Amino acid sequence: MTEVAELEWSAGTRDGDAVAWRSLVRRHEDAVFRLAYLMLGNRHDAEDLAQETFLRAYRSRARFDRERPLGPWLLKICANLARNRRRSIGRYFRALQRHFVERPVDEAVAVLPDNAEATRLWQAVRRLRPDDQQILYLRFFLDMTLGESALAAGIAEGTVKSRTNRALERLRSVIEREFPELDREDDNEH
């Protein structure tokens, strides 16, 4: 769907056209699910959160600025809901996470390439603070531009740049400390 077609569909959606809404959901459901999964780490929670994202967006459709792209708006809703969910389960979530931190990530294949290095990288990113995780997910896992990432995170593009740089520095430290196998240089590049 082109950007012009998406604007037309979003106009229909804003006016309550269910067919237009289903088309937009189909277009963005993968990205919304992937971000929810990356932020929550659980397929079922991510499915619930993705559904809640689309419900919230539909209820708020009259406030959506049709001059802006829909994808980043949906991802912003998703990220906010994920942060709220993580915050609301607080200590319980952290205790479970500590308990299962060494458990193999069997659900990662749903959103990551089928190789051990990608899974280990995802595990390294999961060691970062939630804000760092979110910015890396938007920029690199979902391959969003600076502008799209800024819209999705609700921050300025310059802030996306600085947060990305800081998150990458922290990730390098985690990799050096906990995942040294990811920090090897390829001899073929020299």
N, C-alpha and C positions, 0 to 999 in steps of 0.2 A: 504494500500500500504506500503510495507516495505521500509526501507531506501535505500536498493540496487535498488529496483524498481523505487523509486523516482529519484535516480541518473540517471538511464537509461532514464526515462521520461524527466528529465531536460536536458539531453544530446540531446534528440530529439527536445525538445523545443528550445534549443539554435540553432539548425540547421534549425528551422522554421517549425517543424512538428506541424500542427494545432491540430491534435488529441491528441498529447502528451500535448500540452498546455491546452486544455480543461480539460483533466484529472487532471492536476495539479491545475487548478483553482477550480475544484469541490472539490478537497481534502482540499484546504486552504480557500475557500470562507467564511465558517462560522467563523473561527477565525479572518479573516480580517474584516468582517462585525462587529463582536462583539467588536473588539478594536475601530473601527471607531465610532460605536454607543456609547460606553462608553466614548470616548473622546469628542464627539460632542453632545450627548444627544438627537439626533433627527434621527428617522428612515430614512427619505428621504435623509437627508444630508449624513448619513452613507452609504446608498446604492450608492449614487453618488460617495462618496469618495472611497468606495470599488472598484467600477468600474474603477475609475481613478488610483487606486493602481495597478490593474492588467494591465491596459494600459501602465502605466509607466514601470512596470516590464517587460512587453513584449518588449517594445522598448529598454530596457536596458539589455535584456537577454544575449547579447554577453559579457557584463562585469561581469555577474554573475559567481562567483567562485564555480564550481561544487563540490569542496571538502567540501563545507559548506552546512548546511541544508537550504532548500529553505524557510521554514516557517518563521524563524526569519528575513530573508532578506525581505520578503513580509511585515511583521509586522513593520519593520523599515521604509519602504517606506510609509506605511499607517500612522504611527505615525508622520512622518515628514510632510506629506500632511495635516494631521489633525492640527498639530501645526501651519503650515502656514495659513491654512484656518481660524483658530481661531484668529491668529494675524492680518490677513488682514481685518477682519470685526470689529476688535477693540472695540471702544466705543459703537457702535450699538449693538453688541452682549452682552456686559456687561449690557447695559441698559435694553435690553429684558430679560436677565437672572435675573436681580434684580426685574423686573416687575412680572415675572412668577415664582419666586423662591418658592412661596408657592403653586403653582398650582400642583395638583396631577400628579404623573408621571405615565400616563396610558400606555406608550410605554415600560416601564421597563419589562413587562412580556415577551417581545420578547427575552430578554437575561438573565433574572434573574429568580430564582425559584419563584413559585407562593406563596409567603408569605410576609406578611407586614414587618417582620424583615429584610429580604433581601433587600426590597425596601428602607427601612429607612437607612440601611447600605450604599447602593448605593448613597442615597441623602447626607449622611455624607461625603463620599469620594468626591462627587462633590463640596464640600466646600473647598477642598484643592487646592493648586497651581497645574497648569497643569503638571508640572514635577513629583510632588508627585502622582497625579492621574495615570499618565502613568505607573510608576513603580509598583504601587499596582495593576493596571489592568493586567499588564503582569504577575506578580508573583502569584496573588491570584485569579483574575477573569478568566484568561486564563490558570492558573495552569502551567506556564512555569518554567523550571528549571532556576537556576542562569545563566548557560551558554547561554541558549536560550534567556533569558531576556537581557543579556549583548549584544548579537548579534542584537536583535531587537531594543534595545535602542542605540546601537553604543557606548557603554561604557565598561569599564573593569568589571569583575565579582566582584572585591572588591568594586567598586563604586556602583554596584547594591546592594550589602549588606548594605553599609552605607546609601545609599538613601532609601532603604527599611526601615531600622531602624528609620531614621529620619521621613519618611512619616508615619510610624505607630505611632510614638510619637505624631506627629501633629494630626493624626486621633483620637488618644485617647483623646486629648484635645478638639477636635470638638465634640466628642461623649459625654464627660463629660458636656460640656457647652450647646450643642444644642439637643442632643439625649440621655438623661440620661436613657431612657427605654432600650437602647441597652447595658448599662453598669451594668446591674443587674447580680448578681451571682446566679447560679442555686443551690437551696438548696439540690438537690439530689446528688451533687458532693461532699458534705462535709461528 
